[in-house]
C-alpha cells in the first residue's frame, strides 16, 4: 500500500508550492496514483454458535417469528425506538447512522434534515436534540462516539450532503467543522462526499470518502485538521462506505460496499492486512463491534434480496447468524439496511441484548431482541 502525503502549502520565492513524497517516486504532479489493492478476499463460511456473551431472554409464548440461527436468534421489538412526531415527515429519506452512549444509556440516530434523535430509558422514549443548526441541514451519514472519563463523550459525524465532518460532545451545540481535505486528490476542492468517520484514539479520527473519490484519511482533533495523508482510492474499493476502528489490534475495518468485502487495514504499517468476503451481492455499509463479534448491515443481500444483517465472529472468521428484519420479522420498511449497532439494556442476570438498525429507501428504524429458543 502506498501513501500519498502532501505537506502544507508554503511560499517559495513568492510562489505557492506543494511538496509531495511518494515511496519510489521523486517527483510528481499531485495527481493520485493507483494504490496496491487489498489482499485476495477470503470467503466467510457459515458456522452456527451455541453460546453468546449475553444470555438471550426467554422466547415469548405462542407463535413468534424469529430470525437468525443457533444462539444468535432474535425476535422483533416493535415497542422500542419510537420516532418523535416532529421527525416522522422525514422518515422516507432516512439515510443515517447510529451511535451508542452506553454509560448514559442513550442511542443517537442521525436523520437527514432533522439532526440527532436521542432514544432514552431503554429505547422507550425519544426526542429530537436541539443542537447546532448545521447538524439538521444535511445528512449525518456515518459517525462514531468516543467515551471520556468524567466528561461527555465526543461524537464525530460525516455529512455526505454538505461535505463536512462535525466534531462535538453529546450536547451537539459547540460543533467544530472539517471541510474538504486540502491538496492531494482534492486539490481542486471537488469530488468529496464523506460517508463515515471513526476515532482511533483521543486526538485522532479517520474519515472515509465513500461517495466521492474513495480515499480514507486521518485528521487530528487539536486542532481539527487533516494531516495530508491519503489512502485507498478506487483501486481499493469503488465505495469505501464505512470505517470502524478495531481496538483489539488497532486496525481499521473498511466496508467496501459494492465488492461485498470487509477490508482490514493497519495504520501503523500503512498496509492492508486481510480481506473478508461476504456472500456475493451483499452490499455492506458498515460494521459495529462488540468483542469478537461484528454486525455487518447490508443494503442488499444475494440476488438483490432485502438487506440482511450478518453477525460475524471475527476471531473465527465466520458468519454465525444472518438476521433478516424484512423477510422474517415483518419490518416492511427494512428493504435496505443502512446501519446497525449493539445495545444492552439492564444489568447482571437482567441484561438483554438488542440490535438496533436503520433502513433506507424507504427509511426507518427498528430493534431486534436476542432470545433463547432451546434449539
C-alpha positions, -999 to 999 in steps of 0.1 A, spaced: 0 0 0 15 34 -10 9 66 8 2 100 -7 14 127 17 11 164 9 28 189 31 11 222 40 15 248 11 45 270 16 57 301 -2 89 297 -22 102 328 -40 67 343 -39 51 313 -55 28 287 -38 44 253 -39 31 219 -28 56 192 -18 47 156 -25 66 125 -13 56 90 -26 77 59 -20 97 51 -51 88 84 -68 109 115 -65 87 140 -84 50 142 -90 23 165 -104 0 160 -75 -24 136 -92 -34 104 -73 -18 72 -83 -31 36 -83 -25 21 -50 -19 -15 -41 -51 -35 -40 -61 -53 -8 -51 -90 -4 -73 -116 -21 -107 -120 -4 -112 -149 19 -149 -160 18 -165 -162 53 -180 -196 60 -212 -200 80 -208 -216 114 -236 -217 140 -227 -209 176 -243 -224 206 -233 -197 231 -234 -159 233 -216 -135 257 -250 -123 268 -277 -148 275 -308 -144 255 -342 -136 270 -369 -163 272 -387 -168 239 -422 -152 241 -451 -176 243 -470 -185 212 -461 -185 175 -434 -158 175 -414 -152 143 -376 -154 148 -346 -145 127 -311 -158 130 -295 -191 138 -283 -210 168 -276 -189 199 -278 -158 178 -316 -158 173 -337 -127 176 -373 -115 177 -388 -82 167 -390 -55 194 -417 -33 179 -424 -12 211 -389 3 211 -372 32 193 -404 53 188 -398 81 163 -407 116 175 -437 132 158 -416 161 145 -393 136 127 -419 114 111 -422 135 79 -385 129 72 -385 91 76 -389 83 39 -354 97 31 -337 83 62 -301 76 53 -282 79 86 -262 64 114 -264 51 150 -240 57 179 -244 44 215 -235 62 247 -236 30 269 -226 49 301 -257 71 299 -280 45 282 -287 67 251 -287 57 215 -284 85 190 -298 83 154 -287 108 127 -317 116 105 -314 137 73 -328 172 76 -336 166 113 -302 161 131 -297 138 161 -326 119 177 -319 105 212 -335 73 224 -335 70 262 -350 49 291 -342 16 275 -351 28 240 -387 36 251 -385 74 249 -372 97 222 -366 133 214 -350 155 187 -319 170 201 -319 208 198 -283 212 186 -262 233 162 -284 241 132 -257 227 109 -265 192 120 -300 194 107 -292 209 73 -276 179 57 -273 142 65 -254 126 94 -245 96 74 -218 78 95 -205 86 129 -185 73 160 -186 80 197 -156 83 220 -162 79 258 -143 102 281 -138 98 318 -156 125 337 -168 142 306 -195 138 280 -184 116 251 -172 131 218 -190 124 185 -175 127 151 -200 126 122 -197 126 84 -222 146 64 -223 133 28 -247 160 17 -230 191 30 -195 176 25 -184 182 61 -172 163 92 -185 176 125 -170 171 160 -187 179 193 -197 163 226 -232 149 230 -248 183 238 -243 189 200 -241 226 205 -204 235 203 -197 220 169 -164 222 150 -164 216 113 -139 200 89 -143 207 52 -128 193 20 -92 179 26 -67 204 12 -44 193 -16 -38 158 -29 -67 141 -46 -89 171 -36 -66 199 -48 -95 212 -70 -118 213 -40 -143 189 -56 -153 152 -55 -157 149 -17 -187 134 0 -176 117 33 -197 88 45 -182 78 78 -157 87 105 -140 68 134 -119 76 164 -87 57 167 -76 74 199 -80 107 217 -68 134 193 -72 114 160 -101 105 137 -102 88 103 -126 98 75 -137 78 45 -149 95 13 -173 67 3 -194 88 -21 -166 109 -36 -131 99 -47 -129 69 -24 -99 79 -3 -97 75 35 -76 97 56 -65 107 91 -72 140 109 -61 155 142 -87 170 165 -65 196 183 -66 214 160 -92 198 138 -74 194 106 -64 167 80 -28 155 82 -23 154 44 -21 117 41 -45 98 17 -50 60 14 -72 37 -6 -87 52 -37 -109 34 -63 -83 6 -66 -91 -5 -31 -129 0 -34 -153 19 -56 -173 28 -25 -155 26 9 -187 33 27 -179 27 63 -148 28 85 -145 13 120 -116 11 145 -109 -23 160 -92 -17 193 -81 -53 197 -53 -50 171 -55 -12 164 -67 -18 128 -93 -1 107 -122 -21 91 -132 -5 58 -166 -16 44 -162 -20 7 -199 -18 -3 -202 -29 -39 -175 -55 -36 -192 -72 -6 -160 -71 14 -147 -60 48 -111 -49 44 -87 -47 74 -60 -20 72 -31 -12 96 -25 25 102 8 16 119 21 -3 89 2 17 63 -8 -15 47 -38 -38 41 -39 -69 64 -68 -90 52 -100 -90 31 -131 -109 43 -157 -117 17 -194 -117 24 -219 -137 3 -218 -122 -33 -243 -94 -37 -242 -83 0 -237 -46 -3 -222 -40 32 -225 -5 46 -205 -6 79 -196 -28 109 -202 -23 146 -180 -42 170 -186 -59 204 -157 -81 214 -150 -107 188 -184 -101 171 -194 -77 144 -227 -66 129 -225 -61 92 -257 -44 78 -262 -46 41 -284 -26 16 -290 -58 -3 -284 -95 1 -276 -121 -25 -297 -120 -56 -309 -84 -48 -328 -98 -18 -338 -75 11 -309 -63 31 -296 -87 58 -276 -80 89 -247 -105 91 -234 -114 126 -197 -122 122 -172 -138 146 -141 -120 136 -118 -143 156 -132 -174 139 -136 -155 106 -171 -169 101 -207 -157 98 -225 -171 128 -260 -157 121 -280 -139 94 -307 -116 105 -335 -107 81 -357 -80 95 -380 -76 65 -383 -112 53 -386 -129 87 -397 -103 113 -422 -81 94 -403 -48 92 -418 -38 59 -396 -7 56 -364 -26 60 -357 -32 23 -322 -18 25 -304 -19 59 -281 11 63 -267 8 98 -269 -14 129 -255 -13 164 -253 -33 195 -273 -22 225 -275 -38 260 -303 -30 285 -302 -39 322 -275 -53 344 -263 -87 357 -288 -115 351 -313 -90 338 -291 -79 309 -308 -80 275 -291 -77 242 -306 -59 212 -296 -50 177 -309 -15 166 -309 -9 129 -318 17 104 -331 14 68 -331 35 37 -355 37 8 -379 35 25 -363 48 57 -370 37 92 -356 24 124 -362 -8 144 -349 -31 171 -343 -68 175 -341 -87 208 -318 -117 215 -338 -148 227 -333 -183 238 -350 -208 215 -340 -240 232 -328 -253 198 
